[in-house]
Structure formats: structure tokens, C-alpha cells
Amino acid sequence: MLYRLSLSLLLCWFCYPMGGRAESKEPQAVRKDYWVLVSLQAAALIGDVESTKKCIDKFPEGRELNPFLPRHPSRTRMYAQAAVVITLIDYAAYRLERAGHRRWARVLQTLPIGMNLYGFQNNARLLRQNPVR
């Protein structure tokens, strides 16, 4: 279910029309859809980190698949690493948008949403299938 939801969300953003309105003469720094994607990134990140922590606590033999983190990272370390990556991605998307490459900026911003939603739905599936010990 969540896998389908994440795929449909990505398809919506890829197919989202990136124009349609007449552009104003005064350049707008950042559009509303930029901030919508930043908010979706934060929500997907929180879901992924919290479900990963629950899985690691529930299954001691389990491990984090991120190669930049240890096998059993702390919650703080997961949030810190993800915050750095998402900040860099959002900065690159901001620069792309300012350079006039709005579609590429949106594609770049949807990548961490898809990855975090995939991680969240995978962790949720593991937690749902295996009973509490």
C-alpha cells in the first residue's frame, strides 16, 4: 500500500506541469511548490528514521543499510546525516531554480522523498509481519 502511494506521489511530481501561468517580470526567489517539497522531505525523513529505529530496536540482527552509517546508529546520528544530505539537495535545487531549471530542481527534490518513503514502507512491512517478541 505505502509502496504504491510513494510511486504515485513520484509520478504526480514528475507529471506536474511546471508552467501554465504567465511569469511576472520580477523574479520570485522560491516558489510555493519548493516549500511543499521541503515539507514532504521532512515528513518522509521522520517516518523513515523513526521506523528504522523501531526495527533496529526490535530486531537486534537487523542493521541500517545506509553505507555512511554504522550497523546500529543512534537516532541523533541518523537525523544528523539525513539533515546534511537534504540540506545539500535543497540548496542545489534552489540554485537550479534560480538558474531557470525548475523541472530539474523538482526532480532533484523528489529523490529523497521517494527513497525515504521506500525505507519507511519497508520498515513498516517488517514491523507488521513479525509479531512483537
Secondary structure, 3 states (H helix, E strand, C coil): CHHHHHHHHHHHHHHCCCCCCCCCCCCCCCCHHHHHHHHHHHHHHHHHHHHHHHHHHHCCCCCCCCCCCCCCCCHHHHHHHHHHHHHHHHHHHHHHHHCCCHHHHHHHHHHHHHHHHHHHHHHHHHHHHCCCC
